[in-house]
């Protein structure tokens, strides 16, 4: 139906009137304002909820971070505790290692270097048994053994040889902490070689394998990398010490040959002194041992006894072997042998101390001796000991100018001259050792080391050439 004329205008008039009526209605206006306020508050509340949710998330993150931080702190504390214990253990091992290495190098001339090396490795690693073997000239030899039955007297077994061969072939440390690690090795036949665990470390000198250390049955747990590092560290130092020991043996051989030549020269000069020097050296050394002198002092006494008459090389045969009484001029010449001996020995740096002992071995306790008329404590103890030993041996020996005395008569003469010719304390000890069986002599190999070899700082001096001497080039 078509709209009647004027209908649109009437509709607009009604709507406008309605809106005007609503705007003037306070209830509707209040509702709208309330709705708008609600929506505003609701929006603020929603934003607050979002903020709270975000705060809770941040709190949870902070709590997680705190938990992780607490765990990190606990872990760091545990690590610090372990590091402190490890540091203390390393410090103790370093102390033990330093002491062991000092003992090892200090023992270069004492003959016990191998056992010291082995004991040092055992102490630091906690091993309870062990072996030290050397391989000079391709011959495997057990030098030291601790708590392994049959060694070091017995030769190494096939099992021990195989352990050493594997260490030599690989030039690496072999560690076995259980039966599974030993499947490739031959089974040990000796009960003493049934190891619970073991470590085998090579010793290398100048890139050449020279020996091996075998450690077994660690007291707590198995051998670890720290044990390997420590043993290799000791092994390097030990190998140097062992090589030095071998060179020292060669050097000592040269010195002993030199001393032997000097002693033989004296005996060739005076047939009545044949065996006399060795006898004096033996009695003098035993007296020094009985008096509990240090090793270096015992060496001085022994070498002094062996070489006390070396100055007689410079005395004419006619004076040495004269059957009758010497004239005053001949006595003066005979007495000069102590100065000649001192001058000869002082040219050998390693025998400097012995030279002074030789010079004064004819001094008397009461000052009536020669060459300087020293008395009592002015005379070195070594010279006083040799004086007694030399006098006793001379009395019981036949000479060109006298017959021999009995041992009893010689002892009586020593007692008679106590306090005048001889030191009373030395005489008492000397008589005591005469009463002991000869098999109590615990050093049948001789005097041991030259005296200066007992003093590391003097060793270098002992190996130097005397002043004024130089090595000549070949062909010079």
Secondary structure, 3 states (H helix, E strand, C coil): CCCCCCHHHHHHHHHHHHHHHHHCCHHHHHHHHHHHHHHHHHHHHHHHHHHHHHHHHHHHHHHHHHHHHHHHHHHHHHHHHHHHHHHHHHHHHHHHHHHHHHHHHHHHHCCCHHHHHHHHHHHHHCEEEEEEEECHHHCCEEEEEECCCCCCCCCCCHHHHHHHHHHHHHCCCEEECCHHHHCCCCCCCCHHHCCCCEEEEEEEECCEEEEEEEEEEECCCCCCHHHHHHHHHHHHHHHHHHHHHHHHHHHHHHHHHHHHHHHHHHHHHCHHHCCHHHHHHHHHHHHHHHCCCCHHHHHHHHHHHHHCCHHHHHCCHHHHCCCCCCCHHHHHHHHCHHHHHHHHHCCCHHHHHHHHHHHCCCCCCCCCCCCCCCCHHHCCHHHHHHHHHHHHHHHCCCECCECCCCHHHHHHHHHHCECCCECHHHHHHHHHHHCCCHHHCCCCCCCCCCHHHHCHHHHHHHHCCCCCCCCCCCCC
